[in-house]
Amino acid sequence: MSDATGEGIAVGRWLRHLEQQVPIARAGVDPEGAHQVRVAIARIRVWLALGGWRVLDDDLRWLRDRLAAIRDVDVELQQEPPPRWAATLHRRHARAQRALLATLQDERLPSALLALSCLPSIPPTRARRMLPRMARAVLACGHVARRSNRDLASLHRLRREVRRLRFALEWLGEDATELVKVQESIGTACDFGVVLRDLGARHGRGVRRYRAKLALGLSRAQRQSRIALRRACPYLKELASCSSS
Amino acid sequence: MQLFVIRHAAAVARSPSLPDASRPLTPKGRTRWKRAVRGLESQEITFDRIYHSPWLRAVETANALARLARETVVTGELVRRPTQALLDHLEGDRVALVGHQPWLGELVGLLLFGDPGAGARLMLKKGAVVWLEGEPRASGMRLLASLTPGVLRTLGR
């Protein structure tokens, strides 16, 4: 479904989605609430970039950063950790949920939502001018990730740039299927990497087996992300070389 | 703290069909404000933070200014009478507030004289900047300069 109409690209649909998910995230029962708030934030930040808006990005980033802690714990709990580690994660989740509640009650959030609702639609021609630069950013981050042997930080940066370009294409109503595959495979690798990093040097019953399971998952996901990115390369190069129209 | 109190640039007139919060800048207001921002830039003025109201005319005004700032923060405190809560909120050594009359005038009156009513005597045109220095509390600041839009645009030439 395209958000682009004859009058321009409106933020409405994803803004409404954000507004609907905030109470779910606030309730703290369904982890999907916090995740969907982050998804909406990421999409709206790309919309702001397409429209040349510098303001409001910091406000959305503030909200996203405060959701990060709870999101990381949710990801770890999905990996079915050993019981003692799971208990630690549940305690961490409770703390993160309390911090999140304070954030969702901050007046900065309704102010940001009001400001976003007042912004005009973006002309598609203006938005399209951003695509080559975004595609070049993906290619550059892919190059860095390859050279750094896919360390976690470079993978995160690559995922972020792929996601930005994907969302930009979707705002314009264009097909981004290839980029979805790349993003998802890199995302899986990043999730495994984060969980392994957090596990650190812990010992204990079942931890060794758990760590081995995660390492195998990471290796597979890295392989898949390499393949997906290689397949998307010609398309990215074509986008990167497009002149504005 | 150095505080720059900035009234939004010229916006379209009120209309029954357009909510007040959604009134955009006029094309002339936008162009003139860009020149005024160049005027601030010519004086090497930068900001740690810009706080702006969520109403579109303030959002647009702050957006043009944002390249001079490290961070921008939207706050509903700038669409109501100034309170200590707003002042306690402010962080940074050089801070800009982008908002609306009569509240900005009341804020300046509070900061200079401890009396929001004194701000009624302040002529704060659209796109004007009042530059203050001191502590962000009642009677805690002194006036460094009051820059009209015309002066700023001249500096920006």
Interface residues (C-beta under 8 A of the other chain):
Chain A: W53 R54 V55 L56 D57 D58 D59 E107 R108 P110 S111 A112 L114 A115 C118 L119 P120
Chain B: P19 A21 S22 P24 I50 H52 P54 W55 L56 V59 A62 N63 A66 R67 E71 T72 V73 V74 T75 G76 E77
